[in-house]
């Protein structure tokens, strides 16, 4: 197999998998078709790692000239700082969005229902129409447990 042939395959595979990762990553960021995109994004990500390795091997002669340059080192340093920043600011492995959602699920309904655009009476009525009973539950999480439903389903009923 000629070196040019290897480069064509390695570069093409790297470019195509990069495009899939980029598009699916943007879709995931904006929560577009999350259930369909997440697994593809992860698997194509693994293929992308392999493609990058092939690309490095096929283009090693040209690539090794970049590594000693200042810009390459600066990029590596910037990415390390960004990665450390994400890891250092993560609390208990949860992102800020997850913490807010959890706080709404665990807040008393007198506080959480208004956040979802309802007072307690209107929220209770919406839930009853959907066949969801509050009974003695004091939080969205307790309502979900009592009715054997995910908390997001309770929120969906309250938001409609």
C-alpha positions as CSV (number, residue, x, y, z in Angstrom):
1,X,0.0,0.0,0.0
2,X,1.6,3.3,-1.1
3,X,2.1,6.2,1.4
4,X,-0.2,8.4,-0.8
5,X,-2.9,5.8,-0.7
6,X,-2.7,5.6,3.2
7,X,-2.8,9.4,3.4
8,X,-5.9,9.6,1.3
9,X,-7.8,7.1,3.4
10,X,-6.5,8.4,6.7
11,X,-7.2,12.1,5.9
12,X,-10.6,11.3,4.4
13,X,-11.7,9.2,7.3
14,X,-10.5,11.9,9.8
15,X,-12.4,14.6,7.9
16,X,-15.6,12.6,7.6
17,X,-15.6,11.5,11.2
18,X,-14.7,15.0,12.4
19,X,-17.8,16.4,10.5
20,X,-20.1,13.8,12.1
21,X,-18.7,14.5,15.6
22,X,-19.0,18.2,15.0
23,X,-22.6,18.1,13.8
24,X,-23.8,15.5,16.4
25,X,-22.0,17.5,19.1
26,X,-23.8,20.7,18.2
27,X,-27.1,18.8,18.0
28,X,-26.4,17.4,21.5
29,X,-25.6,20.8,22.8
30,X,-29.0,22.1,21.6
31,X,-30.7,18.9,22.6
32,X,-31.9,18.1,19.1
33,X,-32.8,14.4,18.8
34,X,-30.7,13.6,21.9
35,X,-31.9,10.0,22.1
36,X,-30.8,9.3,18.5
37,X,-27.6,11.3,18.4
38,X,-25.8,10.4,21.6
39,X,-24.9,6.8,20.9
40,X,-23.8,7.7,17.3
41,X,-21.7,10.6,18.6
42,X,-19.9,8.2,21.1
43,X,-19.3,5.5,18.6
44,X,-18.1,7.8,15.8
45,X,-16.0,9.5,18.4
46,X,-14.1,6.2,19.0
47,X,-13.8,5.8,15.2
48,X,-12.4,9.4,15.1
49,X,-9.7,8.5,17.6
50,X,-8.6,5.7,15.4
51,X,-8.8,7.9,12.3
52,X,-6.6,10.5,14.0
53,X,-4.0,7.8,14.9
54,X,-4.0,6.6,11.2
55,X,-3.7,10.2,10.1
56,X,-0.7,10.8,12.4
57,X,1.0,7.7,11.2
58,X,0.4,8.4,7.5
59,X,1.5,12.0,7.8
60,X,4.2,11.6,10.5
61,X,6.9,13.2,8.4
62,X,5.0,16.5,8.1
63,X,3.3,16.3,11.5
64,X,6.5,15.9,13.6
65,X,7.6,19.4,12.3
66,X,4.6,20.9,14.1
67,X,5.2,19.5,17.6
68,X,8.3,21.6,18.5
69,X,6.6,24.8,17.4
70,X,5.4,27.4,20.0
71,X,1.9,27.5,18.6
72,X,1.4,23.7,19.1
73,X,2.7,24.0,22.7
74,X,0.4,27.0,23.3
75,X,-2.6,25.0,22.0
76,X,-1.8,22.0,24.2
77,X,-1.4,24.3,27.3
78,X,-4.7,26.0,26.5
79,X,-6.6,22.7,26.2
80,X,-5.0,21.4,29.4
81,X,-6.2,24.6,31.2
82,X,-9.7,24.3,29.8
83,X,-9.9,20.6,30.7
84,X,-8.6,21.2,34.2
85,X,-11.1,24.1,34.6
86,X,-14.1,21.9,33.7
87,X,-12.9,19.1,36.1
88,X,-12.1,21.5,38.9
89,X,-15.4,23.3,38.8
90,X,-17.5,20.2,38.5
91,X,-19.2,19.5,41.8
92,X,-20.0,15.9,42.6
93,X,-19.8,15.1,38.9
94,X,-22.9,17.2,38.2
95,X,-23.0,20.2,35.8
96,X,-24.9,23.4,36.7
97,X,-27.9,22.4,34.6
98,X,-28.2,19.1,36.4
99,X,-27.9,20.8,39.8
100,X,-30.7,23.3,38.9
101,X,-33.0,20.5,37.7
102,X,-32.3,18.5,40.8
103,X,-33.1,21.5,43.0
104,X,-36.5,22.0,41.2
105,X,-37.3,18.3,41.7
106,X,-36.5,18.5,45.4
107,X,-38.0,21.9,46.2
108,X,-41.4,22.2,47.9
109,X,-44.2,22.3,45.3
110,X,-45.1,25.8,46.6
111,X,-41.7,26.9,45.1
112,X,-41.3,24.5,42.2
113,X,-44.8,24.9,40.6
114,X,-44.4,28.7,40.1
115,X,-41.1,28.1,38.4
116,X,-43.0,26.0,35.9
117,X,-45.7,28.6,35.4
118,X,-48.4,27.4,37.8
119,X,-49.6,28.1,41.2
120,X,-50.2,25.0,43.4
121,X,-53.9,24.8,42.6
122,X,-53.5,25.0,38.8
123,X,-50.6,22.6,39.0
124,X,-52.6,20.1,41.0
125,X,-55.5,20.4,38.6
126,X,-53.2,19.8,35.6
127,X,-51.7,16.7,37.3
128,X,-55.1,15.4,38.2
129,X,-56.3,15.7,34.6
130,X,-53.3,13.6,33.6
131,X,-54.1,11.0,36.2
132,X,-51.3,12.0,38.5
133,X,-52.1,12.3,42.2
134,X,-50.2,14.5,44.7
135,X,-51.6,12.9,47.9
136,X,-49.1,13.7,50.6
137,X,-46.2,14.4,48.3
138,X,-44.4,17.7,49.0
139,X,-42.0,17.8,46.0
140,X,-42.0,16.9,42.3
141,X,-39.7,14.0,43.1
142,X,-42.1,12.6,45.6
143,X,-45.0,13.1,43.2
144,X,-43.1,11.1,40.6
145,X,-42.2,8.3,43.0
146,X,-45.8,8.0,44.3
147,X,-47.1,7.8,40.7
148,X,-44.2,5.6,39.4
149,X,-43.3,8.1,36.8
150,X,-40.1,10.0,35.9
151,X,-39.9,13.5,37.4
152,X,-39.5,14.9,33.8
153,X,-43.0,13.6,33.0
154,X,-44.4,15.5,35.9
155,X,-42.6,18.6,34.7
156,X,-44.0,18.0,31.2
157,X,-47.6,17.9,32.4
158,X,-47.0,21.1,34.4
159,X,-45.5,22.9,31.5
160,X,-48.4,22.1,29.1
